[in-house]
Amino acid sequence: MQCFVYSRVSTEEQASDDHFSLANQEQRARDYANAKGWRISQVEKDVASGKDAERRGYKELISAIGKASVDCVLVYRLDRLSRNVRDVYDFLDLIKEHGVAFVSMQEGFDTTTAMGRAMLGMAAVFAQLTREMIAENVRDGLMRRAQAGLYNGNQCGPYGYRYDKAANSLVVVPNAADRVREIFHLYAERKWGANRIASYLNEAGHLPRGGGQWSTPQIRALLRNPAYVGKIRWHDQVYEGNHEPIISPELWDAAQSLIGQRKRIPSRTHSSEHLLSGLAECGDCAKRLTAHKVSASYCLRVERVELPPFVVRPRCAVTISRQEPSCRMAKFVNKTWAWQCVPGI
């Protein structure tokens, strides 16, 4: 069995101490391996705190496990591996995934034996419990931050702001804030759509932070972000923020009102050249009507009627899907041609 020996001390003073010295840890590991008949393939040592995984020797250990170049990891004591509970549990998950044994001599933790494997199973259960408790604590902490008006998003902050870590708050970026005000003005007061606003900003060279171009979803997300009116949204709740607003409450309310109105209009009518498409309803089946172009050649060949190059007919969902029984609207339109006399419908 190929063994990887890892040893660690926190300070240079401990490195020279007989009990915790790196030399003493290594010697005990060698004695244990010899007694088991194992071969030591690599030894790594760290003089560093065990509070995190940013250690050269520890990274070498993780790399060796990932490369499947070792069969067993041998440490003097579990806290020599790490003092961070999450790092220890992540390590146990890693060796379990790669089928690598683990021995901590001081605690008698040896996964090469049945008892050791049982202990590993119990450790996995407690690892899951610890992760869930950490997740709950994090969620509770973020909720308390939001209730206190503190920002919980990425470290850059929303467009128009930057996050000041020292002040623990969002700080207005003047030039970007002007663009935010312009976007809300164009949408709420000039009634521009999100797509038109994005195109305008891109053509004017007012690009978003980080490069690239404005997109319609980005504009829509910006218009719905309550941070610009001095509030903090966390999940489904909105709280008063402790940062400076960029727009007035009146402009925010006008934008949200317009967003609500446009939601109630079928989306296809925004881009359709036919004003009643998606709004008018079939008098027979109550489905919405959409415009449908029919070529003159089809009408002459099939229906024996001479018409202009194209005729626009209304169609309902039942007619389009050819479901049975067929809606009477189709028969009515074919016979009367009434809609060809109403341009643009």
C-alpha positions in Angstrom: 0.0 0.0 0.0 1.3 3.4 -1.0 1.2 5.9 1.9 1.2 9.7 1.9 2.4 11.1 5.2 1.3 14.6 6.1 2.4 16.6 9.1 1.8 20.2 10.2 2.7 22.7 13.0 1.3 26.2 13.4 4.5 28.1 14.3 8.2 27.8 14.0 8.4 27.3 17.8 6.2 24.3 17.6 8.4 23.0 14.8 11.2 22.6 17.3 9.1 21.2 20.2 9.7 17.5 20.8 6.1 16.6 21.2 4.6 18.5 18.2 7.7 18.7 16.0 7.5 17.8 12.3 10.3 15.3 12.8 8.4 13.6 15.6 5.2 13.4 13.6 7.1 12.0 10.6 8.9 9.4 12.7 5.7 8.1 14.3 4.1 7.8 10.9 7.1 5.8 9.6 6.9 3.5 12.6 3.2 2.9 12.0 3.7 2.3 8.3 6.5 -0.2 9.0 4.4 -2.1 11.5 1.6 -2.4 8.9 4.0 -3.3 6.1 3.1 -0.2 4.1 5.4 1.8 1.8 5.7 5.6 2.2 5.7 7.2 -1.2 5.6 10.9 -0.2 6.0 13.1 2.8 4.7 16.7 3.0 5.1 19.2 5.9 3.6 22.6 6.6 4.4 25.3 9.1 1.1 27.1 8.9 -2.2 27.6 10.6 -4.8 24.9 10.2 -7.7 27.4 9.8 -7.8 27.1 6.1 -6.6 24.9 3.2 -4.2 27.5 1.7 -1.1 25.4 2.5 1.5 24.1 0.0 1.8 20.6 1.6 -1.9 20.2 2.0 -2.5 21.1 -1.7 0.1 18.5 -2.7 -1.9 16.0 -0.6 -5.2 16.9 -2.3 -3.5 16.7 -5.7 -2.0 13.2 -5.0 -5.4 11.9 -4.0 -7.0 13.3 -7.2 -4.3 11.7 -9.3 -4.9 8.3 -7.5 -1.2 8.0 -6.8 -1.7 7.1 -3.1 -3.7 4.4 -1.3 -3.6 5.7 2.2 -3.1 9.1 4.0 -1.3 9.0 7.3 -1.4 11.8 9.9 -0.3 12.0 13.5 -3.6 13.6 14.7 -6.7 14.8 13.0 -6.2 18.4 13.8 -2.8 18.2 12.1 -4.8 17.8 8.9 -7.0 20.9 9.5 -8.7 22.8 12.3 -11.5 23.8 10.0 -14.4 21.4 10.4 -15.7 22.0 6.8 -12.2 21.3 5.4 -12.0 18.1 7.4 -15.4 16.9 6.1 -14.6 17.9 2.5 -11.4 15.9 2.9 -13.3 12.8 4.1 -15.7 13.1 1.2 -12.7 13.3 -1.2 -10.9 10.2 0.1 -14.2 8.3 0.1 -14.8 9.3 -3.5 -11.4 8.1 -4.6 -11.3 5.0 -2.4 -8.3 6.2 -0.4 -7.8 5.0 3.2 -7.2 7.4 6.1 -5.3 6.9 9.3 -5.1 9.3 12.3 -2.7 7.6 14.7 -3.5 9.5 17.9 -7.3 8.9 17.7 -7.0 5.4 16.3 -9.0 6.4 13.2 -8.1 3.8 10.6 -10.4 3.2 7.6 -8.4 0.1 6.5 -10.3 -1.7 9.3 -14.0 -2.5 9.7 -14.2 -0.3 12.8 -12.4 2.5 11.0 -14.9 2.4 8.1 -17.8 2.5 10.5 -16.3 5.6 12.1 -15.9 7.1 8.6 -19.7 6.5 8.1 -20.5 8.2 11.4 -18.2 11.1 10.4 -20.1 11.4 7.1 -23.4 11.7 9.0 -22.0 14.4 11.2 -20.5 16.1 8.2 -24.0 16.3 6.6 -25.5 17.6 9.9 -22.7 20.2 10.1 -23.2 21.4 6.5 -27.0 21.8 7.1 -26.4 23.7 10.3 -23.9 25.9 8.5 -26.3 26.5 5.7 -29.1 27.4 8.1 -26.8 29.8 10.0 -25.8 31.4 6.7 -29.4 31.9 5.6 -30.3 33.4 8.9 -27.3 35.7 8.8 -28.2 36.9 5.3 -31.8 37.5 6.3 -30.7 39.5 9.3 -28.4 41.6 7.0 -31.3 42.3 4.6 -33.6 43.3 7.5 -30.9 45.7 8.7 -30.8 47.2 5.2 -27.4 45.7 4.2 -26.6 44.5 0.7 -26.3 40.7 0.2 -25.4 40.5 -3.5 -22.1 40.1 -5.4 -19.1 42.3 -4.4 -19.5 44.6 -7.4 -23.1 45.7 -6.5 -25.9 46.5 -9.0 -25.1 48.6 -12.0 -24.9 52.3 -10.8 -23.4 51.3 -7.5 -20.2 49.8 -6.1 -20.0 47.8 -2.8 -17.8 49.5 -0.2 -16.6 46.7 2.1 -15.3 49.1 4.7 -18.6 51.0 4.9 -20.6 47.7 4.4 -22.9 49.6 2.1 -23.6 50.4 -1.6 -22.1 53.6 -2.9 -23.4 55.5 -5.9 -21.2 55.6 -9.0 -22.1 59.0 -10.6 -21.7 58.2 -14.4 -23.4 54.8 -14.1 -26.2 56.3 -11.9 -26.9 58.8 -14.7 -27.5 55.9 -17.1 -29.8 54.2 -14.6 -31.9 57.5 -14.3 -32.0 57.7 -18.1 -33.2 54.1 -18.4 -36.0 54.6 -16.0 -36.9 57.9 -17.7 -37.0 56.4 -21.2 -39.2 53.5 -19.9 -41.6 55.2 -17.5 -42.0 58.6 -19.1 -41.3 58.1 -22.8 -42.8 54.6 -22.8 -39.9 52.9 -24.6 -39.6 49.1 -24.4 -36.7 47.3 -22.9 -35.4 46.1 -26.3 -35.4 49.7 -27.7 -33.6 51.0 -24.6 -30.9 48.3 -24.9 -30.4 49.1 -28.6 -30.2 52.9 -27.9 -27.6 52.5 -25.1 -25.5 50.1 -27.2 -25.5 52.5 -30.2 -24.7 55.5 -27.9 -21.7 53.6 -26.5 -23.1 53.5 -23.0 -22.1 49.8 -22.3 -22.6 47.9 -19.1 -20.0 47.2 -16.6 -17.5 44.5 -17.5 -17.8 45.0 -21.3 -20.3 43.4 -23.7 -23.6 45.0 -24.7 -26.9 45.7 -23.0 -29.5 43.0 -23.6 -33.3 43.1 -23.1 -33.2 40.8 -20.1 -30.6 43.1 -18.4 -32.7 46.1 -18.9 -35.8 44.3 -17.5 -33.9 43.1 -14.5 -32.6 46.7 -13.9 -36.1 48.1 -14.1 -37.3 45.6 -11.4 -34.4 46.1 -9.0 -35.6 48.0 -5.9 -32.1 48.9 -4.9 -32.4 51.9 -7.2 -35.1 53.3 -4.9 -33.1 52.7 -1.8 -34.5 49.2 -0.8 -33.1 45.7 -0.4 -34.8 42.7 -1.9 -34.1 39.3 -0.3 -36.0 36.4 -1.7 -39.6 37.5 -1.8 -39.3 40.3 0.8 -38.2 43.9 0.3 -36.6 45.9 3.1 -35.6 49.5 3.6 -31.9 49.8 2.6 -29.2 52.0 4.3 -27.8 53.2 0.9 -28.6 56.3 -1.2 -31.3 55.8 -3.8 -30.6 56.7 -7.4 -34.2 57.4 -8.6 -37.3 58.9 -6.9 -40.1 56.8 -5.5 -42.4 58.5 -8.0 -40.3 57.4 -11.0 -40.0 53.9 -9.5 -43.7 53.6 -9.0 -44.4 54.8 -12.6 -42.0 52.2 -14.0 -43.5 49.3 -12.0 -47.0 50.4 -13.0 -46.1 50.3 -16.6 -44.4 46.9 -16.2 -47.6 45.6 -14.7 -49.8 47.0 -17.5 -47.6 45.5 -20.2 -47.6 42.1 -18.4 -51.4 41.9 -18.9 -51.1 42.4 -22.7 -50.2 39.3 -24.7 -46.5 39.6 -25.6 -47.1 38.8 -29.3 -49.1 42.1 -29.8 -46.0 44.2 -28.9 -44.2 43.2 -32.1 -47.1 42.2 -34.4 -47.9 44.5 -37.4 -51.6 43.5 -37.0 -53.1 45.5 -34.2 -55.7 43.1 -33.1 -53.5 40.0 -33.3 -53.6 38.2 -30.0 -56.3 40.6 -28.6 -59.5 39.7 -30.6 -61.3 36.5 -29.7 -63.1 34.0 -31.8 -66.8 34.3 -31.4 -67.3 30.6 -31.7 -64.6 29.0 -29.6 -63.4 32.0 -27.6 -59.8 31.4 -28.5 -57.5 34.4 -29.4 -57.2 35.3 -33.0 -53.9 35.7 -34.9 -53.2 37.0 -38.4 -52.6 34.5 -41.2 -51.4 35.4 -44.7 -52.9 33.4 -47.6 -51.3 33.7 -51.1 -53.5 34.6 -54.1 -52.3 31.5 -56.0 -53.6 29.2 -53.3 -57.0 31.0 -53.3 -57.2 30.8 -57.1 -56.2 27.1 -57.2 -58.1 25.8 -54.3 -61.0 28.2 -53.6 -61.5 29.5 -57.2 -61.4 33.1 -56.1 -59.3 35.9 -57.6 -57.6 38.1 -54.9 -54.7 40.5 -54.3 -51.2 39.0 -54.0 -51.8 38.3 -50.2 -54.9 38.3 -48.1 -54.7 38.4 -44.3 -57.2 36.1 -42.5 -57.8 35.7 -38.8 -57.2 32.2 -37.3 -58.0 30.9 -33.8 -56.1 28.2 -31.9 -58.6 25.5 -32.9 -58.3 26.3 -36.6 -54.5 26.3 -36.4 -54.3 23.0 -34.7 -57.0 21.4 -37.0 -58.8 20.0 -33.9 -62.2 18.4 -34.3 -64.9 19.5 -34.3 -63.6 22.5 -36.3 -64.5 26.0 -35.3 -67.1 27.7 -37.4 -64.9 30.8 -37.7 -62.8 29.1 -40.4 -65.9 28.4 -42.6 -67.2 31.9 -42.0 -63.9 33.6 -43.1 -63.5 31.4 -46.2 -67.0 32.3 -47.4 -67.2 36.0 -46.6 -63.6 37.3 -46.9 -64.8 40.2 -44.7 -61.3 40.7 -43.1 -59.6 41.4 -46.4 -61.4 44.7 -46.4 -59.8 45.8 -43.1 -56.1 46.7 -43.8 -53.6 45.9 -41.2 -55.7 43.5 -39.1 
